[in-house]
């Protein structure tokens, strides 16, 4: 795949052991991402209370910080990231070739990553390992799910009109007749 613009989406709650030194964390993230093209967009998501000092330092480093406070018992970070990545790649910056997720081991972005891949985007997944950021070697296998339905896949759907019930198989009709006799 050719090089092109890179966008980084960083779930800060998943990288807590390195968040105290955002310079070092961002250096590691950019090192992994830069081999695929220029890093044009860096967005980090905070789920906890607003942390002005950390936000200010990340802003100084060129990272846009989005605060996503919990909505009752459910965090909004994942939802915000899914919407942001979708709009970023489809509408705002379709020239983005590589999307970097800095996240945890959960499968929150499985479907999104699959759709992005089907649109020709390269996916890089960075996770915490032993207190450092590590690149997932096989990102296609990291969030495994069945492939998206493609036009050449056959779907076995039976659609019936309300006035025309589905035809019953002879075996089913015979079983009903036997059951009614007894």
C-alpha positions as CSV (number, residue, x, y, z in Angstrom):
1,X,0.0,0.0,0.0
2,X,1.3,3.4,-0.9
3,X,2.3,6.0,1.7
4,X,-0.1,8.8,2.5
5,X,-1.5,10.9,5.3
6,X,-1.7,9.3,8.7
7,X,-4.2,10.0,11.5
8,X,-3.7,8.9,15.1
9,X,-6.6,8.3,17.5
10,X,-5.3,7.8,21.1
11,X,-7.5,6.4,23.9
12,X,-5.6,7.8,26.9
13,X,-7.4,5.6,29.5
14,X,-5.8,2.6,27.8
15,X,-2.2,3.9,28.1
16,X,-2.1,5.1,31.7
17,X,1.4,3.9,32.5
18,X,3.0,6.2,29.9
19,X,0.6,9.1,30.1
20,X,2.8,10.9,32.7
21,X,5.4,11.5,30.0
22,X,3.4,12.5,26.9
23,X,6.6,13.5,25.1
24,X,8.0,10.0,25.3
25,X,4.6,8.4,24.4
26,X,4.0,10.6,21.4
27,X,7.6,10.0,20.2
28,X,6.9,6.2,20.2
29,X,3.5,6.6,18.5
30,X,5.0,8.8,15.8
31,X,7.9,6.4,15.3
32,X,5.5,3.6,14.4
33,X,3.2,5.8,12.3
34,X,5.7,7.9,10.4
35,X,6.9,5.0,8.3
36,X,3.5,5.1,6.6
37,X,3.5,8.8,5.8
38,X,3.3,12.2,7.4
39,X,1.3,12.2,10.6
40,X,-1.2,15.0,9.9
41,X,-3.7,14.5,12.7
42,X,-3.3,13.4,16.3
43,X,-6.3,13.2,18.6
44,X,-6.3,12.0,22.2
45,X,-9.4,11.2,24.2
46,X,-9.8,11.7,28.0
47,X,-12.5,9.9,29.8
48,X,-11.9,11.1,33.3
49,X,-12.1,14.5,34.8
50,X,-10.6,17.4,32.8
51,X,-6.8,17.5,33.4
52,X,-5.7,20.9,32.3
53,X,-2.0,20.3,32.7
54,X,-1.9,17.1,30.7
55,X,-4.3,18.6,28.1
56,X,-2.1,21.7,27.8
57,X,1.1,19.6,27.3
58,X,-0.5,17.4,24.7
59,X,-1.8,20.5,22.9
60,X,1.7,21.9,22.9
61,X,2.9,18.7,21.2
62,X,0.3,19.1,18.5
63,X,-2.3,16.7,19.9
64,X,-5.9,17.7,19.9
65,X,-7.5,16.6,23.2
66,X,-11.2,15.7,23.5
67,X,-12.8,15.3,26.8
68,X,-15.5,12.6,26.9
69,X,-16.9,12.5,30.5
70,X,-18.8,9.4,31.5
71,X,-22.5,9.5,30.7
72,X,-23.9,7.9,33.8
73,X,-22.2,4.5,34.0
74,X,-21.1,4.3,30.4
75,X,-18.0,5.9,28.9
76,X,-18.4,7.9,25.8
77,X,-14.8,7.7,24.6
78,X,-15.3,4.7,22.3
79,X,-18.5,6.2,20.8
80,X,-16.7,9.5,20.2
81,X,-13.7,7.8,18.6
82,X,-15.9,5.7,16.3
83,X,-17.8,8.8,15.1
84,X,-14.6,10.9,14.8
85,X,-12.7,8.3,12.8
86,X,-15.7,7.7,10.6
87,X,-16.1,11.3,9.7
88,X,-12.4,11.9,9.5
89,X,-11.9,9.2,6.9
90,X,-15.1,9.5,5.0
91,X,-15.8,13.3,4.9
92,X,-13.2,15.5,6.4
93,X,-9.9,14.0,5.2
94,X,-10.6,11.1,2.8
95,X,-7.0,11.3,1.6
96,X,-5.9,9.7,4.9
97,X,-4.3,6.4,4.0
98,X,-3.4,5.1,7.5
99,X,-5.4,5.1,10.7
100,X,-3.5,4.4,13.9
101,X,-5.4,3.3,17.0
102,X,-3.6,3.6,20.3
103,X,-5.9,1.6,22.5
104,X,-6.3,-1.5,24.7
105,X,-6.9,-5.2,24.1
106,X,-10.7,-4.9,23.8
107,X,-12.6,-5.2,20.6
108,X,-14.3,-1.9,20.6
109,X,-13.1,-0.9,17.2
110,X,-13.3,-4.2,15.4
111,X,-16.1,-3.3,13.0
112,X,-14.8,0.2,12.3
113,X,-11.3,-1.2,11.5
114,X,-12.9,-3.8,9.2
115,X,-14.9,-1.2,7.3
116,X,-11.8,1.1,7.0
117,X,-9.8,-1.8,5.6
118,X,-12.5,-2.5,3.1
119,X,-12.2,1.2,2.0
120,X,-8.5,0.7,1.4
121,X,-7.2,2.2,4.6
122,X,-4.2,0.7,6.4
123,X,-4.8,0.0,10.1
124,X,-2.1,0.2,12.7
125,X,-2.9,-0.9,16.3
126,X,-0.7,0.2,19.1
127,X,-1.2,-1.2,22.6
128,X,0.5,-1.1,26.0
129,X,2.9,-4.0,26.7
130,X,5.2,-4.0,29.7
131,X,4.7,-0.3,30.3
132,X,5.6,0.7,26.7
133,X,3.8,1.1,23.5
134,X,4.0,-1.9,21.2
135,X,2.8,-2.4,17.6
136,X,0.4,-5.3,17.0
137,X,2.2,-7.3,14.3
138,X,-0.9,-8.7,12.6
139,X,-3.6,-6.0,13.0
140,X,-6.0,-8.0,10.7
141,X,-5.9,-10.8,13.2
142,X,-5.9,-8.7,16.4
143,X,-9.6,-7.8,16.2
144,X,-10.8,-11.0,14.4
145,X,-14.3,-11.1,13.0
146,X,-15.8,-12.7,9.9
147,X,-15.2,-10.7,6.7
148,X,-17.6,-8.1,5.5
149,X,-20.2,-9.2,3.1
150,X,-19.0,-8.7,-0.4
151,X,-21.0,-8.7,-3.6
152,X,-19.8,-12.1,-4.6
153,X,-21.0,-13.7,-1.4
154,X,-24.4,-15.4,-1.6
155,X,-26.9,-14.7,1.0
156,X,-29.6,-17.3,1.6
157,X,-32.7,-15.1,2.3
158,X,-36.2,-16.3,2.0
159,X,-38.6,-13.4,1.6
160,X,-42.3,-14.2,1.8
161,X,-45.3,-12.0,1.0
162,X,-47.9,-12.0,3.7
163,X,-50.6,-13.3,1.3
164,X,-48.4,-16.1,0.1
165,X,-47.0,-18.1,3.0
166,X,-43.8,-20.1,2.4
167,X,-44.1,-23.4,0.7
168,X,-43.7,-26.3,3.1
169,X,-41.5,-29.2,2.3
170,X,-43.2,-32.6,1.7
171,X,-41.4,-34.0,4.8
172,X,-42.8,-31.2,7.0
173,X,-46.4,-31.7,5.6
174,X,-46.2,-35.4,6.3
175,X,-45.0,-34.9,9.9
176,X,-47.9,-32.5,10.5
177,X,-50.4,-35.0,9.1
178,X,-49.0,-37.8,11.3
179,X,-49.1,-35.5,14.4
180,X,-52.7,-34.5,13.7
181,X,-53.8,-38.2,13.5
182,X,-52.5,-39.0,17.0
